[in-house]
Amino acid sequence: MKRAEAIKYHTEEAVSAERVLAESTPGTPGYRNQADFAQEHRVLAEAARLHDYPDAELED
């Protein structure tokens, strides 16, 4: 996978999860899952930017 593709994918997934999170009610079962999902994708996008992507070599 190319680095730019990984960054784009994880950023889009985080934005999508944050959109769902904004429409969710705190304390509901899916709320925490969406928050975790968004955070995980933000971390992975940043890891790809910093050349520290887990378990994979990304092409530049």
C-alpha positions as CSV (number, residue, x, y, z in Angstrom):
1,M,0.0,0.0,0.0
2,K,1.2,3.5,-0.7
3,R,1.8,5.8,2.2
4,A,-0.6,8.5,0.8
5,E,-3.3,5.8,0.3
6,A,-3.0,4.7,3.9
7,I,-3.1,8.2,5.2
8,K,-6.2,9.0,3.1
9,Y,-8.0,5.8,4.1
10,H,-7.4,6.2,7.8
11,T,-8.3,9.9,7.7
12,E,-11.6,9.2,5.9
13,E,-12.5,6.4,8.3
14,A,-11.8,8.6,11.3
15,V,-13.9,11.4,9.8
16,S,-16.8,9.0,9.1
17,A,-16.6,7.6,12.7
18,E,-16.6,11.1,14.1
19,R,-19.6,12.0,12.0
20,V,-21.5,9.0,13.4
21,L,-20.2,9.8,16.9
22,A,-21.6,13.4,16.7
23,E,-25.0,12.0,16.0
24,S,-24.9,9.4,18.7
25,T,-26.0,9.8,22.3
26,P,-23.3,9.5,24.9
27,G,-23.7,6.4,27.1
28,T,-25.3,4.3,24.3
29,P,-23.6,1.0,23.4
30,G,-22.3,2.3,20.0
31,Y,-21.0,5.6,21.2
32,R,-17.8,4.3,22.9
33,N,-17.2,1.9,19.9
34,Q,-17.3,4.8,17.5
35,A,-15.1,6.9,19.7
36,D,-12.5,4.1,19.8
37,F,-12.8,3.5,16.1
38,A,-12.2,7.2,15.3
39,Q,-9.2,7.4,17.6
40,E,-7.7,4.2,16.2
41,H,-7.9,5.5,12.7
42,R,-6.4,8.9,13.7
43,V,-3.5,7.1,15.3
44,L,-2.9,4.9,12.2
45,A,-3.0,7.9,9.9
46,E,-0.5,9.7,12.0
47,A,1.7,6.6,12.2
48,A,1.7,6.4,8.4
49,R,2.7,10.1,8.2
50,L,5.6,9.5,10.6
51,H,6.8,6.3,8.9
52,D,5.8,4.2,11.9
53,Y,3.0,2.2,10.4
54,P,2.5,-1.1,12.3
55,D,3.1,-4.5,10.7
56,A,3.6,-3.2,7.2
57,E,6.0,-1.4,4.9
58,L,4.4,1.4,3.1
59,E,5.6,2.6,-0.3
60,D,6.3,6.3,-0.6
